[in-house]
Amino acid sequence: MQTNLRATQELFRLANPVAVVELQQRFAREYMDTMMQNTVTLLRAVRRTADETLRPLEAQVGQRQQARQGYRSAAE
């Protein structure tokens, strides 16, 4: 919101079309940089959540496999 407000205020101050284009390019770069940073933050959170969820599931699967092997050994 602040970026949009600042962009609008600066656009009204500029009379030169070249300056307007340069300003738009700067804001587009800032916007893309912010989006990329936020995407990286989100992906890190997703990865951390997946890792934390995966470990107990893998342990549970391993325990079940060991139990099945134990049942097979006892049946033989």
Order of alpha helices (4+ residues) and beta strands (2+ residues): alpha-alpha
